[in-house]
Amino acid sequence: MLTPEHRRTLAALGSGITLTLGGAGLVLAWQAGVWGSLLGTLGIIAWALALGCWIALRRAAASPAPPATAHDTLPIAALLDQVPVPLLRIDAAQVRAINRAARALFVADDRLTAPPPALTDPAARHLRHAGRRWRIDAVTLGPDTRLAALIDIAAEEHAAQERASDEMIDILGHELLNGLSPIVSLADSAMTAAARGDAMLGDILSTLARRVEGLEGFTRAYRELARLPDPVPGPVALGELADDLARLFRGRFGEAVTLTVQAEGTAQIDHDQMVQALWALLQNGAEAALAADAPARVALTLRADHGFVAEVQDSGPGIAAADRVRIFRPFHTDKAGGSGIGLTLARRIARAHGGELTLSDTHATCFRLTLSDMSTGRIVE
């Protein structure tokens, strides 16, 4: 059985053959002067052309319309109107509210009669309006046209704090349960041993005391992290800072780990807090270096040039990619007896100074603590 497509193909082929033969007959009739044949041939050609046009028109009428795209059917205006983030269209000095959130924020139906100057300034990134601070996230649509979304900074920070609090509570609950479970078990064993006059009672109480001390150390570490005071920056000679750290390092690791130091300049930092942060990094590097097969080495570099940069690199086995996102989490550690506080505390100190602590994306493990110049705000690279 012929399909509609086959029938259309055969019809087109028949029309082409008919036109070809009709054209040849028309030429022969013209040359021979046979006017009757000439008129008949013209009729056949006209019929073939009419048939072809009819088939083409029927095919166009029968073909289905192209499916409507999501853009054609989606009610964009209604969708944008439900977005909780205020959206604005900025055309040079004219600002229009796109959705309900923007109209409610600026108490306007459409066009803002007196838009805040920050909205019409392409370089502005923040806006204070209605007692709140907003971040302006804008996308350029044309030479003088932008689409701007206003992000509530306080709400964003609150959400981030809630996530951090949830994570902290989860971590604290996990660590406290891990510490309390063996204590409860040892206490039950001690009571049973005491009732029986068991000679193992002394060993059980000794283990119990060590577990209590470990839990107490964990609690103290958490309190130290939570109660970090604001830094008090002052001029610190980095050579003297490096000497203090080197003495601490030799007293802790002796000749087991080689420490190389490079330091120059003077930086505006809180001396005691920076010693605490860098000492945590040095201890972390030395312990990692001792866990490797190669000779244990740690390098400390301090420099001041429109700011402060400290780098601690070790010869350890490196940090796996899966662990890089977790190393700065409070209480995360893969070391026996470790508190998981050191790196978190070091980052807290860096951020309290207006800087950052990062793990460089290199094969060797290298932590980089960078502070901006307090006078220019420029970050040292």
C-alpha positions in Angstrom: 0.0 0.0 0.0 1.4 3.4 -1.0 1.9 5.9 1.7 0.9 9.6 1.2 4.6 10.4 0.8 5.0 7.8 -2.0 1.8 9.1 -3.8 3.1 12.7 -3.6 6.4 11.5 -5.1 4.7 9.6 -8.0 2.4 12.6 -8.7 5.4 14.9 -8.9 7.2 12.5 -11.2 4.2 12.1 -13.4 3.8 15.9 -13.6 7.4 16.2 -14.6 7.2 13.6 -17.3 3.9 15.2 -18.6 5.5 18.6 -18.8 8.6 17.2 -20.6 6.6 15.3 -23.2 4.2 18.2 -23.6 7.1 20.6 -24.2 8.5 18.3 -26.9 5.1 17.9 -28.6 4.6 21.7 -28.5 7.9 22.3 -30.3 7.1 19.6 -33.0 3.6 21.0 -33.5 4.9 24.5 -33.9 7.5 23.4 -36.5 5.0 21.3 -38.4 2.3 24.0 -38.3 -0.2 21.6 -36.8 -2.3 24.2 -34.9 -4.8 21.7 -33.5 -2.1 19.6 -31.9 -0.4 22.8 -30.7 -3.6 23.9 -28.8 -4.0 20.3 -27.4 -0.5 20.3 -26.2 -0.9 23.7 -24.5 -4.0 22.3 -22.8 -2.1 19.3 -21.4 0.7 21.6 -20.1 -1.8 23.9 -18.4 -3.5 20.9 -16.9 -0.2 19.5 -15.5 0.8 22.9 -14.0 -2.6 23.2 -12.4 -2.4 19.7 -11.0 1.1 20.4 -9.5 -0.1 23.7 -7.9 -3.2 21.9 -6.4 -1.0 19.1 -4.9 1.4 21.7 -3.5 -1.4 23.7 -1.9 -3.1 20.6 -0.5 0.3 19.5 1.1 0.8 22.9 2.7 -2.8 22.8 4.1 -2.4 19.3 5.4 1.0 19.8 7.1 0.8 20.3 10.9 1.8 23.6 12.4 5.2 23.5 14.1 4.9 22.9 17.8 4.9 26.0 19.9 8.0 26.6 21.8 8.2 27.0 25.6 8.9 30.7 25.0 5.7 31.1 23.0 3.4 29.3 25.5 5.1 30.2 28.9 3.5 33.2 30.6 6.8 35.0 31.2 5.3 38.0 32.8 3.2 36.0 35.2 6.2 33.8 36.1 8.5 36.8 36.8 5.7 38.4 38.9 6.0 35.5 41.3 9.7 35.7 41.8 10.4 36.8 45.4 13.5 38.8 44.3 12.9 42.4 43.2 13.6 42.7 39.4 14.2 46.0 37.6 14.7 47.1 34.0 17.1 50.0 33.9 17.2 52.1 30.7 19.8 54.9 31.3 18.0 57.1 33.9 14.7 55.3 33.7 14.0 52.4 36.1 10.9 50.2 35.8 9.7 47.5 38.2 9.3 44.2 36.5 7.6 42.1 39.2 5.5 42.3 42.3 8.4 42.3 44.7 10.0 45.3 43.0 6.7 47.2 42.9 6.1 46.5 46.6 9.7 47.5 47.6 9.5 50.9 45.7 5.7 51.4 46.1 5.3 52.0 42.4 3.0 50.5 39.7 5.6 50.4 37.0 8.0 53.3 36.5 10.0 54.6 39.4 9.5 58.4 39.5 12.6 59.0 41.6 14.9 56.0 41.5 17.8 55.8 43.9 21.1 57.1 42.3 22.7 53.7 42.9 20.3 52.0 40.4 21.2 54.3 37.5 25.0 54.1 38.2 26.4 51.1 36.3 29.4 51.0 38.6 27.2 50.7 41.8 27.1 47.3 43.4 25.1 48.0 46.6 21.9 49.9 47.5 20.5 51.0 50.8 16.7 51.3 50.6 13.7 50.7 53.0 16.1 50.3 55.9 17.9 47.3 54.3 21.1 46.8 52.3 20.8 45.2 48.8 23.3 43.8 46.4 22.7 44.8 42.8 23.2 41.8 40.5 22.8 43.3 37.0 23.0 41.8 33.4 23.6 44.1 30.4 21.0 43.8 27.7 22.1 46.7 25.5 24.2 49.9 25.5 22.0 51.6 28.1 19.8 48.8 29.2 20.3 46.5 32.2 18.3 43.9 34.0 18.9 44.1 37.8 18.0 41.7 40.6 18.2 43.1 44.2 19.5 40.6 46.7 18.7 41.2 50.4 22.2 41.0 52.0 20.8 40.6 55.5 18.6 37.8 54.5 21.4 36.1 52.6 23.8 36.4 55.6 21.1 35.1 57.9 20.6 32.1 55.7 24.3 31.5 55.6 24.5 31.8 59.4 21.6 29.3 59.7 23.4 26.8 57.6 26.7 27.3 59.5 24.8 26.9 62.8 23.1 23.7 61.7 26.5 22.3 60.6 28.1 23.3 63.8 25.3 21.8 65.9 25.6 18.6 63.9 29.3 18.5 64.4 29.1 19.2 68.1 26.5 16.6 68.6 28.5 14.0 66.7 31.7 14.8 68.6 30.1 14.9 72.0 28.3 11.6 71.5 31.6 10.1 70.3 33.2 11.3 73.5 30.4 10.5 75.9 29.5 7.0 74.7 32.8 5.3 75.9 32.6 7.3 79.1 29.2 5.9 79.9 30.4 2.4 79.0 33.5 2.7 81.2 31.5 4.1 84.1 29.2 1.0 83.9 32.2 -1.3 83.8 33.7 0.6 86.8 30.6 0.1 88.9 30.4 -3.6 88.0 34.1 -4.0 88.9 33.7 -2.2 92.2 30.7 -4.3 93.2 32.7 -7.5 92.4 36.0 -6.2 93.9 37.6 -6.7 90.5 41.3 -5.9 90.3 40.7 -4.3 86.9 39.0 -1.4 88.5 42.1 0.8 88.6 42.8 0.3 84.9 39.1 1.1 84.1 39.2 4.3 86.1 42.5 5.3 84.5 41.0 4.9 81.0 37.9 6.7 82.1 40.0 9.7 83.4 41.8 9.9 80.0 38.5 9.9 78.1 37.2 12.7 80.4 40.4 14.7 79.8 40.0 14.3 76.0 36.4 15.5 76.1 37.5 18.4 78.3 40.2 19.3 75.8 37.6 19.2 73.0 35.4 21.6 74.9 38.2 24.0 75.6 39.2 24.0 72.0 35.7 24.8 71.0 35.5 27.6 73.5 38.8 29.0 72.2 37.4 29.0 68.7 34.1 30.6 69.6 35.6 33.3 71.8 38.3 34.6 69.5 38.7 38.4 70.3 39.0 41.1 67.7 42.6 41.6 66.5 44.6 44.6 67.6 47.0 45.2 64.7 50.3 46.9 65.2 53.7 47.1 63.4 55.4 43.7 63.6 58.9 43.0 62.3 58.5 39.8 60.3 62.0 38.7 61.0 61.3 38.7 64.8 58.0 36.9 64.2 59.8 34.2 62.2 62.4 33.8 65.0 59.7 33.3 67.6 58.0 30.6 65.4 61.3 28.9 64.7 62.1 28.6 68.4 58.7 27.1 69.0 59.2 24.7 66.1 62.6 23.5 67.4 61.2 23.0 70.9 58.4 20.9 69.5 60.0 18.9 66.7 63.7 19.2 67.4 65.8 17.7 64.5 63.0 15.5 63.3 61.7 18.1 60.8 63.9 20.7 59.0 62.4 24.2 59.0 63.5 26.8 56.5 62.5 30.4 57.0 62.4 33.5 54.7 61.1 36.7 56.2 61.4 40.4 55.4 59.6 43.7 56.1 57.1 44.9 58.6 53.4 44.3 58.6 50.4 45.6 60.5 49.1 42.5 62.3 48.1 41.3 65.7 51.3 39.6 66.8 49.8 37.1 69.3 47.0 36.0 67.0 49.3 35.6 64.0 51.7 33.5 66.0 48.7 31.3 67.0 47.6 31.0 63.4 51.0 30.3 61.9 51.9 27.9 64.6 48.8 25.9 63.8 49.9 25.8 60.1 53.5 24.8 61.1 52.3 22.0 63.3 50.0 20.7 60.7 52.8 20.8 58.1 55.3 19.1 60.4 53.0 16.3 61.3 52.1 15.8 57.6 55.9 15.8 56.7 56.6 13.1 59.4 53.9 10.9 57.8 55.7 10.8 54.5 58.6 8.6 53.4 60.8 11.5 52.2 62.9 13.6 54.6 60.6 15.8 56.7 60.8 19.5 55.6 58.7 22.5 56.2 59.2 26.0 54.6 57.9 29.2 56.1 57.8 32.4 54.0 56.7 35.8 55.4 56.7 39.0 53.4 55.1 42.4 53.6 54.4 44.5 50.5 51.3 46.6 50.7 49.9 43.9 53.0 51.1 40.6 54.5 51.5 37.1 53.0 52.5 34.0 54.9 53.1 30.6 53.2 53.7 27.3 54.9 54.7 24.4 52.6 55.6 20.8 53.7 57.0 17.7 52.1 54.1 15.5 53.2 52.1 13.2 51.0 49.6 16.0 50.0 45.9 16.3 50.6 43.4 14.3 48.6 41.0 16.2 46.4 38.0 14.8 48.3 39.5 16.2 51.6 40.3 19.7 50.3 36.7 20.9 50.8 36.6 19.5 54.4 39.9 20.6 55.9 38.6 23.9 57.1 35.5 22.5 58.7 35.6 22.7 62.5 36.7 19.5 64.3 37.5 17.8 61.0 40.7 15.8 61.4 42.2 12.5 60.2 44.9 12.4 62.9 44.7 10.3 66.0 44.1 12.6 69.0 43.7 15.7 66.8 41.1 18.3 67.7 40.4 19.5 64.2 40.6 23.1 65.5 44.0 24.3 64.1 43.1 25.1 60.5 39.7 26.5 61.4 41.2 28.8 64.0 43.9 30.0 61.6 41.3 30.9 59.0 39.2 32.7 61.6 42.3 34.8 62.6 43.0 35.5 58.9 39.4 36.6 58.2 39.3 38.7 61.5 42.3 40.6 60.0 40.3 41.2 56.8 42.2 38.5 54.9 41.9 34.8 53.9 43.6 31.5 54.4 43.6 29.2 51.4 45.1 25.9 50.2 47.1 26.4 47.0 46.1 24.3 44.1 49.5 22.6 43.7 51.0 19.1 44.1 52.8 20.1 47.3 50.7 21.1 50.2 51.0 24.9 50.6 48.8 27.0 52.9 48.7 30.7 52.0 47.5 33.4 54.5 46.9 36.7 52.8 46.0 40.0 54.4 45.1 43.2 52.5 46.8 46.5 53.0 44.7 48.3 55.6 45.4 51.7 54.0 44.6 50.8 50.3 42.5 47.6 50.6 44.7 46.0 48.0 45.3 42.3 48.2 48.9 41.1 47.8 49.3 38.6 45.0 
